[in-house]
């Protein structure tokens, strides 16, 4: 299996998909193998972007099992900025064509991307407003600190009533800020003590320490000709410490071995060294489709996303076909992981923006 994975990675490096790729295979018996192709070393610290979502999800579920948080808690308990929401009559309505929210946003709504906040995939007044106040999501690092971002988001109406639709991304930024307020301090410090240190995730965080910056590779995208163009520098830029502002709503950096430890914990039923990290019932909810069919509309994400797919807590879930039960998620700079029902998992790490070439790599691996 590892040999065939390496062949896929080497083929894609030779084709210019990415200058370097790391692949990780986790077997049901606990063996983990790491292979590399091109110029990425196995200890590279990479920007995992939306692969942060499953990590923040697990942190939230651990607070649920400790009794400090409930899935159906209204988020306004910790985020009063989001009380008394106004909702657009349709997602493309003018910003003043609103009605009151009929239910508060809950923690469950955040975990399932059903809060009413999220990326607008088609031109609309709400999309224009998100671009204007710097809350529209993209591949670039966040432009605002956590409080300023939340304040800006709170000026906007919801695209739909909480729990009735699905829109990507912003719910998890909100969740990160909620967790930081619940624990009463730095979210990164909480993640480190509650999750990263117990799992041995020594290089995962919101920034790379200056003395480790040499392990941060450059980021790239493909231009119109298919050539790779650098978009973030190696050993510098936004992700090198110190953080410019509070990053509770932002995304992590990690390594192959760190994320393998996280994936291994999920693959072994939420356990690590005989200790429960995520209780079985909560893990089952994480990896089970939580989105009703009525919310799986074509324009909620990219075309075809819902074909045989669902969304659990922080991860996509395969609902049909030979890989039914597989779950995982990707990051916008060419990272991906999935866990299979047999207890195996796979991780791929590049630093190339998602596009046709990167999607081809992920399809070949999956």
N, C-alpha and C positions, 0 to 999 in steps of 0.2 A: 504494500500500500504506500509506504513511504517512497519507494523507488518510483512508482507511477506519479506520485505527487511532485517529486523533484523534477521529473521529466516535464510535467506541465509547467512548472515554474521556470525552468530553463528555456523552454520553448517560448514562453511569453516574454522573457527578458530579451531573447534573440529577436523577437518581433517588435520590440520597442514599446511593449505595454507598460513596462516600468523598468527603471534602471536597476532595481533590486527588489527582491520579494523574499519574505520569510514565511514558511509554512510549518504548522504544528499539527501533528496527529496524536490524538489521545485514544488509546485502546481501552476496551471494557475491563481488561485485567489491571489497569492502572499504569501501563507503560506509556510514556510520553516521548515522542521523537520530534526534534526540530531540524528542519532542513533550510538551506538558504541558496539563493541563486542571485547572481549579479553582485551589486556593490552594497547590499545591506548585510550587516553582521548580525549574528543572532542576539547580541546584547543591545541592539539599537533601541533607543527610547523614542517611540513614535506617537504622533498625534492620533488618538483613536476616535476622536469626534463622537459620533452617535453610539459607538459601542460603550460610551459612558452610561447610557440609559439603563441597561441591565444592572450595572453596578449600583447606581442610585436607587433603582428598584429594590435590590436586595437590602440595601441600607434601610429603606423605608419599611420593608417587611420585617426586618429584625426589630424595629421599634414597635410594629404591630404585635409581634409575638411577645414582646416585653410589656405589653399593656399600656404603652405610652402614646399610642396612635391607633385609630380605628379606621378601617377602609372607608367607612361611610361618614366619617367626621367632615363637617363643612370646613373648607380650607380657610374661611374668613376668621376662624378661631385664632389662627396664627398670622393670617394675612388680611387684616381689616381693609386693606386697599381694594380687595376683591369682593367686598360685600355689596349687595344691592346692584347687581349687574343689569345692564341694558342689553338687549339682544336684537340684532337686525331681523327684520321680518323675512328676508331671504338673504343668503350670503352675499349677494351682489347688490343689495339695496343701498341707497344713499345712507350716509352715516347717521342722519337724523330720523330715518324711518325705522324706529325701534319700538320695542315693547319690553316690559319688565321681565326679568328671568323668573320662571315659575318654580325653580328649585335652586338651592345654592350649589356651587361647585364643590365636589367632594374629593377626598384623596383617591378614591377609586376612579373618578373621572380623569384625574391626572395620569394615573398609571396606564389607563386605556386610551389616552389621547382623545378623550371625549369631553374636555372641559368647555369647549366653545372657542378656545384660543388655538391658533395654529396657522400654518402657511396657507396662503391663498394661491391656488394653482392657476387661476385665470384672472385677467385684469378686472379690477373692481375698485370702488372707492375705499374699501377696507384695505386692500393690498397697497394702494397709493398711500394711505395713511401710515401703514406699517413701514413702508420705505422711508417716508418723510420723518418719522420719529425714531428711526434706527432700530426697530424691533423686528423687521423682516429678516428671516433666517437665510443664510447663505453659507458658502464654504469658508468665508473669512472669519477670523476670530471675532468674538463679541465686541461691539463698539462702545458699550455702556457697562458701567459697574452694576452689580445686582440690584441695588435700590433704585438707581436711575432707570434701569431697564423695566423693573416692576412698575414704577410710577408711570412710565411711558405707556406700558401695556394697559394699565388700569384706566387710561383716558379713552380707550377704544371699546366699542361694543363687541359682544360676542358674535360669532358667525352663526351660531345656532344655540338652541336651548341645551344646557348641560345634559349630557347623557343621550342625546338624540342624534349626534353626528360624530364624525371622526376627522380630525385634522392633525397633521404631523408636527411634532417637535416642541412647541412652546410649553406644553404641559409639564415637560420634564425640567425646564428651567425654573418654572414656578415651584415644582416639587423640591428642587435643590434649595431654594430660598426658604421654603416651609421647614425643611429639615434643619437648616441652620438656626432658625428661630426656635424650633422645638428643643434642640440640644443646647441652645443658649450660647453659641459661640461659633468658631470656625468650622464649617462643614468639612474642610480638608482634615482638620485635626480629628474630628469625629470619625471620618472614614478611616483614617490611619489607625486609630486605636481600636475601633470596633470591627474593622474588616481587613484592612491591608496588612497590618502586623500579624494578626492571627493566621492569615492565609499565606504569609511570606511574600507579599507583593511589595517588595522593597523599593521599587523604582516608579510606582504609580502615584500620581498626584496631579495637581492643576498646573504645575510648572516644573521645569527641569532645573535642579540646582546648578549654579554656575560651574562648580567643579566637575559636573557631569555633562556639560553642554556639548562637549565633543562627540557625544553619543547620539545627538539629535540630528537626523539627516535632513537634507533639503526637501521641500515639498514641491510638487510639479503638477501641471495640467497639460493636456494635449491641445495644441493650437489647431486651427482649421486644416492645416496640412497633415496633421497627425504627429508632428514633432513635439517633443517634450520641452516645456518652458518652465523655468523655475518661478515659483510663486511665493515660497517662504525659504529663508536662508538656512543653511546648515549651521548648527551651533550658535544661532542667534534668533532675534525676532521676538514675537509676542510670548512664546512659551518658555523663554528662559527667565528664571527668577531674577528679581522679585516680581510678583504679580502687579500689574498696573492699578488694579482695584479689586474689590470683592468679586470672586469668581464662582460664587455658589450656584449660579445659573449656567455655568459654562461647562467645558468639556476637558477630559483628562488626557494625560500622556501615560503610556504604559510600555511594557516589553512583552516579548513572546512568552517568557517564562512566567511573568506575573499574570498575564491574562490566562495562561494555561492553568495556573493554580485556581483561578476563579472558575473557569469552565469545568475543571475537574470536580470542584465542589458541587456544581450544578449537576454534572453527569452522574455523580455518585449519590444522588438523592438528597442533596443539601447537606451532606455530611463532610467533615474534614477531621482526620485523625480520630474518628470515633465520636466526635462532638457534633451536635446539631448546629448548623449555621442558619439554615432556613427550614422551618417545620414542614412536614410532608404536605399538609393541607394547603399551606401558602404556596409551596413550590408547585403543587398541582394547579393552582389558580394562575400562577405565573406562566405556565406552559400550556394553558388551555385557552382556546379562542374565547374572548370576552365581548366581542363586538357583534351586535345584532345585525342580521342581514340588511335591514332597512338603512343602516348607517354606512354600508359598504358601497357607496356610490362611486362611479367611475372617476369623477373629477376631484375626489378627496385626496388623491395622490397621483402617482404616475400611471399611465394606461396599463391595464393588465395586472396591477398589484394584487387585486383581490381574487384572482383566478386560483382557486384551490388553496387560498391563504386566509389566515385570520390574525388577530393581534391579542396577545395575552396581557401580562404586566411587563412592559418594557422590552418585549421581544415579539417578532413575527412568528407565527405558528403555521406549519404546513398541515392542512386539514384533509387533503385528498391525495391519492396516488401512492407510489411506492415509498415515498419518504414521509408519509403521514405521521405526525407526532414529532417530527424534527422542529426545533425552534432555535432562534438566534437572531442576530442583527448585524448590520454593517455600519461603517463610518464613512463619511464623505470623502476622506482622503485615501480611499482604497484599502479599507480594512474590513474584515468579516469574520464571524464565527458562527458555528452551529453545533448543537448537541443532538444526538440521535437517541431514540428510545432504548437502544441496547447498551447505553453508557459510554459510547464513543463520542468524540468531538473532533472538530477541525477548526483551525484558525489560519487566516492568511493576512499578512501585514505588508502593505506597500505604503508609499507616501505620494500617490498620484490621485488626483481628483477623479471622482466617479464620472464615467462616460462610457461610450460604446466599447472601447478597448478593455476597460476595467471590468465592465459587466460580463464581457466574454471570458475573462479570467475566472471570475467567480462562478459562472455557469459551468466552465470546464471542471472546476474543483467540486462543485456541488453535485 
